[in-house]
């Protein structure tokens, strides 16, 4: 008899969700985390779309350590000296619980979710570094962690974007520098009152803001800012390929970003209490690896389930959904005579395709290539700066129609390129 029915490697959102759902179904589950605690090695910008977890734990936000409900969205196109903003403020009361989003701190939120899995009956061990998969008679039968061999009917890999275990099994290739980004983030401490005043929000509500252009020095990527209760999550994400070509260190880019006239007043007087960095999958559906093997499932970032659309970034909700779908697949497989072969686990991908995860990623399959176009990060911020500067500048000279002011700027930026971006954009985002 194996030690467990299922071993889950990684106590991030995907792994803890899978463990929670399986434990609720009566499975004997072991959740392993290499960090000192769940969430201690997880870094994201910090925004959670609630729909995935709301389906699993209705009303979770009432007891989970969420920071603020996001009720204001801002996209900023930035040059080195200016910022052109699209600002959308929406009343939170119009959104049901499944339509809301929250800022979260992964160290506390992930620890809470792993605790929920443990309370549901899952065994949880950390730190526990899994070195390799254990095999018996050629099939996966558990994991090897240090001197310990732990056996199980099935292993779920939720060990993040690098997932060496998935690579060892030939399910996943090392990502191209074009398809992986590195993100760095600072947590900047301010008083709750200062955050409320500077962002014009009540205590329970918050802001999600994305920046394109100058923050990434014209490279694919951008900046982000999320308001927490008493901190700001401020950071940058840039592709590895871009960093290699650009020649500027990411920490230096972050320091320049913090000094921008549109950002500096927001963080003035704040104290940096944490710095972290993390790799982010950026390649979309074309980089999703094999998701199953005999007695093995791959979930979350390990499966590259992340989607960047420029105006929003999805990852945490996909991780949670993939963990739930993995659990549902194992419930079905157990009902079918404990058939944990690749064929018996084929329902996992089908569930991801029928739900919002792979369906969304397929809908936006052209988005990664589209967002690589340099105009988004160099041409368009400068174009918008010049158009609005011309529109609002009053010198006492005779006025001309707005279209006469705009046309020279548009022509200089390249009419053909702009039209091409518009046409391609309709099929991408």
N, C-alpha and C positions, 0 to 999 in steps of 0.2 A: 504493500500500500504506500502511495506517495505521501509525503508530509502534508501537502496541501493540494486542493483541486486547482487553484490558480495562484501564481506568484506574479505580482505587478512590480515592475522595476521602474521607480521614479514616482515621487509623491507630489508632482505638480498637479495642475487642474485635471489633466486627462487621466493620470494614474489614480488619483484619489477618487475621482468620479466613478471610474470603472470599479475600484475596490468597494466603494459605497454601494453601488447598485448590485454588485454580486453578493455582498454580505447580506443585503436586504432580501435577496432571493435564497438565502440559506447556504451559499457556497462557503467552503472553508478557504479563506483568502489570506495571503501574506503580502503586505505592502512594504517595499524596501526603498529607502531614501539615502543617497550617498552624503547629503549635507547633514549638518548637525541638527537640523530640524526641517520640517517641510517648508518650502519657500525660501530657505536661506540661500539657495543658489539660483533662484528665479528672479529675472529682471525683465520687466516690460514697462512700457510707458505708463500703464496703470489704468486703462479703461476696460470695463467689463460690460458687454451687452448681456442683459439679464435673461433673455428668452430661453437659452439652453438650460440653465440651472433652475429657472422658474418652473419648467416642466417636470423636473425631477424632485425639487424641494419647493413646493408652492409657498410663497411668502418668505423665502430665505432671507431677503434683505432686512427683515425685521429682527433677525437674530445674528446675522453674519456681520463681521467687522468691515462693512463698507464705509467709505469716507464721505462722498457727496453724490447726490443725483446730478447728472449732467443735464442742464437746462439751457445751456448756451454754447453754440458752436461758432468758431471763428477760423477762417482760412486766410492766411496772410501771404501775399506775394511781396518779397522784400528785395530791395537793392541794399547796398552798403549803408545808405542814409535814409531810405524811405520805406514805408509799408502801406500797401493797398489791401484793405481788409473786406472780406465778405463776412458779415456778422448775422447770425440767426439765433434769436432768443425765442424759446417755445415754452408755453406754460406746462409745467410738469403734470398738472391735474388732468390734462387731456390724454395722457399716455397710461394705459393699463400696466400692471406690474411686468408683464412680458415684453412690453415695448420700451421699457426704461433702460438706461445705462448708468453705471456708477464708476466713480474713481475708486480704486482699491490699492492697497499696499500689499504686495505679494507675500512678504514675510509673515504678515498677520493673517491674511485671507487664506493662503495655502495651508497654514498651520490649523486654522479653523476647519477647513474642508477635510484634511486628513483626520482631524479629531472626530468629525462626523462619521467618517468611514470606520474608525476604531470603535466608536460608540455603537455602530450598527453590527459589530461582531468581527471586524477585520483585525488581524494581528498586524502591528506596525512596528518596524525596527529601523532606527537610524542612530548614528551613521552606519551605513552598510554599503560598501562598494562592491558591485557585481563585476567580476573580472571576465567571466565568459558564461556561455550557456552550457549546462550539463546535458550530456547525451548518453542514452542507453540503447544499445543495439542500433545505433545510427539515427535515432530520433531524439528530438528535444524532450528532456524529462526533468527540467528544473534549471537551477543556476548554481554557479560556484562563486562564493563571496569570501575571499580570503581563504581561511582554512576550512570553511564550512561548505558542504554540498547540500543544497536544499532541493528536494524533489517535488514535482507537481505535474498534473495532467497537462496544464497549459501555462505558457508564460506570455504576459502582455508587456511589450516594450513601450515605456513612456519616459524614456531617458533623454529626451531633448534632441535638438537639431543635429548634434554630432553623432548620436546613437551608434557607437562603435559596435554594439551587439548586433544591430541590424546590418551593419556593413560586414561583420564577420560571417553572417549567414548569406551574404550575397543579395540581400533584399534591397539594399540602398547603396548608391554610389556617393562618393565625396562630391559635394556641391561645387559648381563652377563659381569663381569669384564674382561673376556677373549675377549669380542667383542667390547670393548670400550677402547680407549687410551686417555691419557691426554697429550696435547702438551703445551710446554712453549716456548716463543719466546722473544728475545731481538732485538730491533732496534738499530743498532750501526751506529752512524753518522761519515762519512768520507767525504773528498772532492771528487767531481766528478773525478778530475784528479788522486787521489790516487786509486780509484776503477778501473778506466781505466787501470792504470799501473799495479796494483797488479793482475788483472785478464786478462790482455792482450786483452782488448776489446775496440772498439770505444765507443763514448759517448752514442749512441742510442742502443747499443747491450749489452747483459748481459749473466750471467752464472746461471745455476741451478745445485746444487751439493747436492748429498745425501751421507750419511755416515752410515756404518753398522759396528757393532762390539763393540769396546771399548766405544764409546759414550753412548750406552745404557747398558754398563756393561754386555754384553752377553745376555741381555733380548730382547724379541721381540720388535722391534722399531728401532730407529736410529735418526741421526741428519740431518739437512738440512741447506743450505745456499743459499739465493737468492740475487742477486745484484739489487739494486734500483738505482735511479739517484744519490742520495747523502747519502744513507744508505745501510746497509746490514741487511737482515732478517736472523737471526741465531737462531736455536732452536733445541729442542729435542721432540720426540714423543715416549712414552712408554706405553704399555697396563697397565691398572689398576691392573690386575692380576700379571703382572711382578713386578710392584712397590711394591705390598704387599709381594711378595716372596723375592724381592731383599734386602729390608731393607734400601735403600738409598733414600734420598729425591731428587725429580726431580731438584730443584734449585741447589743442590750440584752437581748433575751429570752434569748440564749445565756449572757450573764453571770449573769443571775438563775438560770438552770438550773444553772450550775456551782456556785452557792452553796447549792443545795438540800441539806438535811441527808442525803439519801440518795445524793447525788453527790459532795459536797465531800470526804468521807473517801477516796473512790476516786482522786481526782486530786491529793490533798494532796502538796505537795513537787514536783509535776511542772512541767516547763518547756514552754511553748508554742513549738513549733519550726516550725509552719506553720499558716496560715489560708487557707481557700479557700471559694468559693461556686459554686453551679451550679444550673441549672434542671432540673426533673424532670417528665416527663409523668405526669399523674395521672388522666387521663380514661378509661382502659381502652379496650376494643375499639371503643367508639363514636367514638373520636378517631383510630383508625388510618386513615391517608390512602390514596390510590391508591398501590399498591406498584410498579407497572410502567408504562412507556411504551415506545414504540419505542426500542430500544437503551439502555434505562435501567432500573435496579433501585434500590429504596430499602430500606435495612436498619437495624437497631438503633434507637437513639433517634430517628433521623431519621424512622422509621416509627412512633414513639410506642409501641414494644413494651416496655411497663413495666406492672407490676401490683402494686398495694398492697392487701394484705388485712388490714392492721392488725397481724396477728401475724407476718407475713413480707412482705418486699419482693423482688420479682423484677425483674430487668432485665439484669444481666450475662449470665446464662445464656441469656436470650432473644436478646441481641445476638449471642452466639457461634453459636447455632442458626440465626439468620437469615442470618448470613454463610455458614454451611455450605450452607444451602438455596439461597441465591443461586448459589453455585458449582455445585451439582448441576444447577441449572436451565440454567446456561450450558453445562455439559458436554452436557446433553441437546440444547440448541439447536444446538450445533456439530455433533453427530451427525446432526441433521436438516437438514443443508445450510446451517449457519450462519444459521438463521432467528432473528434477534434482534428481530423485530417484537414488538409487544405480545402478539399471539396466540401467537407462538413462545415468549414468556417467561411465559405463563399458568401454567405448572407451578410457578412460585415460590410464588404464593399457595396453590395446592393443597397443596404440600409443607408450608407453615406450618399449614394447616388440618388436615392429617392427622397432623402431629406435635404436640408439646406446646405450641407457642407460641400460635397462634390458637385452638386447642382449649381451652387453659386460660383464655385471655382471654374466650372466649365463655362458658365455664362460669361465670365470675365477672363476667359483664357487668353485674350489678346492684350489685357491690361498691362502685364509686365513689360512687354516689348514696346507698347505705346508710351509708357511712362519713362522709358529710357531715352526718348527723344530729347535732345538738349534744350529745345525751346522752352520747356516748362521751367527750367532752372536758371536760364540765362536770358533768353530773348524776351519772354513774356513779362517777368517782373520789371525789366527796364522799360518795355513798351507801355505798360500800365502807368508807371511813374511819369513818363513823359506826357502821355495823353491827359492825365489828370492835372499835371502841373500846367499844361497849356490851357486847360479848361478853366482853372481857377485863377490863373495869373491875370491881374489887371494892371496895365501900365499907362493908361491914358491915351494910348494909340487907338485909332478907329477899330471897332470890333469887326470880326469876321465870323461866319457861321461855324458851328462846332465841327461839321464835316470837313470844312476847308482846313481847320487846324489839325484834324486827325489824319487826313489822308497822307501828308508827307511822312508822318511817323509810321503809319502802317506800311507804306511803300518801302521805307527804309528797312523795316523789319522783315520784309519779304512776303508779298501777297500770296505767291504760290505755296510757300511753306505753311502759312497760316491756314489756307484753304485745305491743304493736305492734312494738317493736324485736325481740323474740324471734321473732315470726312472719316479719317481713321478713328477719331475719338468716338464717333457714333457707333462703331463696331467694337469698341474696347471697354468703355466705361458708361 
